[in-house]
Amino acid sequence: MEGLIDCVTDDAQAALGDDFVRVGSGSSREMRQPGSYALLIRLNEPQLVRFGKKQGHLAAGWYAYCGSAKGPGGVGARIARHLSATKKPHWHVDRLTLAASKIEALAAADACECEIAACLNASGSFEHILPGFGSSDCRSCSSHLLAWRG
């Protein structure tokens, strides 16, 4: 599993560039400024996902969720919340992070979640999945959830 997360992370890092840093549970609180991030999420079991009035099925595998954090605590606080196993589900992605067997995060202070999704999709290593997931307030992206093609 560790080798596979390195492949997924390497593919995402290559697509996003050097401005993005790997943020883990120990260091996530240190990144207090607003910004955006990509969560790399491993699902060991298929998941039925409901979002809004839609639903979809996700196979076991790796996914990238693109998000932003503009409020208090910045990116670090948001990533720490995503990594928490005891949170109350609030966002669409919470159901995935609660079911995940592994989560990694890449973040940058001066980034836009839509640009992250576009870069990951353009890399050829990730593809958009579940139209509308995580992008209900976005007019330009089909989804902020992408599947790793690995």
matplotlib code that plots the C-alpha trace (Angstrom):
import matplotlib.pyplot as plt

x = [0.0, 2.8, 4.3, 0.9, 0.3, 3.7, 2.7, -0.6, 1.1, 3.9, 1.4, -0.6, 2.6, 3.8, 0.5, 0.3, 4.0, 6.4, 4.1, 2.1, 3.4, 2.5, 0.6, 0.1, -1.7, 1.3, 2.0, -1.5, -2.1, 1.0, -0.4, -2.8, -3.2, -6.1, -5.5, -6.6, -5.7, -6.1, -7.0, -5.8, -8.3, -8.1, -11.3, -10.8, -14.5, -17.0, -19.1, -22.6, -22.3, -25.2, -24.8, -27.7, -30.4, -27.8, -26.0, -23.3, -21.2, -17.4, -15.3, -12.5, -9.5, -7.8, -9.6, -8.5, -10.9, -10.1, -11.2, -10.4, -10.2, -10.7, -11.9, -10.2, -7.4, -6.8, -5.8, -4.2, -7.5, -9.5, -7.1, -7.0, -10.8, -10.7, -8.2, -10.3, -12.1, -14.6, -16.1, -19.8, -20.4, -21.0, -19.6, -20.0, -16.4, -16.9, -18.6, -15.5, -13.0, -14.8, -14.8, -11.2, -8.4, -5.7, -5.8, -2.9, -3.1, -1.2, -1.8, -0.8, -1.6, -2.1, -4.2, -7.7, -9.6, -10.9, -7.3, -6.3, -9.0, -8.1, -4.4, -5.1, -7.5, -5.0, -2.2, -3.9, -3.4, -6.7, -10.2, -13.4, -16.0, -19.5, -20.5, -21.5, -19.7, -18.0, -18.6, -22.3, -21.3, -18.9, -19.9, -16.8, -16.0, -17.9, -16.7, -14.1, -13.7, -11.4, -10.4, -6.8, -6.2, -3.1]
y = [0.0, 2.4, 2.1, 2.7, 5.9, 7.1, 6.5, 8.4, 11.2, 11.4, 11.7, 14.4, 16.3, 16.2, 17.5, 20.3, 21.4, 22.4, 25.0, 22.2, 20.6, 17.3, 18.0, 15.3, 15.0, 16.3, 19.3, 20.3, 22.9, 24.7, 25.8, 28.5, 30.7, 30.4, 28.2, 25.1, 21.4, 18.0, 15.1, 11.7, 9.2, 5.4, 3.5, -0.3, -1.0, 0.3, 3.2, 4.5, 8.3, 10.6, 14.3, 16.7, 14.9, 12.7, 9.5, 7.5, 4.4, 4.5, 1.4, 0.6, 2.7, 6.0, 9.4, 13.0, 15.6, 19.3, 21.8, 25.2, 26.8, 30.5, 30.7, 30.8, 28.3, 28.2, 25.1, 23.4, 23.4, 22.2, 19.3, 18.4, 18.2, 16.0, 13.7, 13.4, 10.1, 11.5, 14.4, 14.9, 14.7, 18.1, 18.2, 15.6, 14.5, 13.7, 10.4, 9.4, 10.5, 8.6, 5.4, 5.9, 3.6, 6.2, 9.9, 12.2, 15.9, 18.3, 22.0, 25.4, 28.9, 30.6, 28.0, 27.6, 24.3, 24.5, 24.9, 21.9, 19.8, 21.0, 20.2, 16.8, 16.0, 17.4, 15.1, 12.0, 10.3, 11.4, 11.8, 13.6, 11.3, 11.9, 15.2, 17.7, 16.1, 18.8, 21.4, 22.4, 26.0, 25.9, 26.9, 25.8, 22.3, 19.1, 17.7, 18.3, 14.6, 12.7, 9.0, 7.9, 5.9, 4.2]
z = [0.0, 0.8, -2.7, -4.2, -2.2, -3.4, -7.0, -6.5, -4.6, -7.2, -10.1, -8.2, -7.3, -10.9, -12.1, -9.5, -9.3, -6.6, -5.0, -3.5, -0.3, 1.2, 4.4, 7.1, 10.3, 12.3, 10.1, 8.9, 11.6, 10.7, 7.3, 8.7, 5.6, 3.2, 0.1, -1.7, -1.5, -3.1, -0.8, -2.1, -0.7, -0.7, -0.6, 0.1, -0.5, -3.1, -1.8, -2.6, -2.5, -2.2, -2.9, -3.2, -5.2, -7.0, -6.1, -7.6, -7.0, -6.5, -6.9, -4.5, -5.5, -5.2, -5.6, -5.5, -4.0, -4.7, -2.1, -0.6, 2.8, 3.1, 6.7, 10.1, 10.5, 6.8, 4.9, 7.9, 9.9, 7.0, 6.3, 10.0, 9.9, 6.8, 8.5, 11.7, 12.1, 14.6, 12.7, 12.0, 8.2, 6.7, 3.2, 0.4, 0.8, 4.5, 3.7, 1.7, 4.2, 6.9, 4.8, 3.6, 4.6, 3.7, 3.1, 2.0, 1.2, -1.0, -0.4, -1.6, -0.2, -3.6, -5.4, -6.7, -6.3, -9.9, -11.2, -9.1, -10.7, -14.1, -13.6, -12.3, -15.2, -17.8, -16.4, -17.8, -14.4, -13.0, -14.6, -13.5, -11.9, -10.5, -12.2, -9.5, -6.6, -4.5, -7.2, -6.6, -6.3, -9.3, -12.8, -14.6, -13.3, -13.9, -10.5, -7.8, -7.4, -9.7, -10.0, -10.3, -13.4, -12.1]

ax = plt.figure().add_subplot(projection="3d")
ax.plot(x, y, z, "-o")
ax.set_aspect("equal")
plt.show()
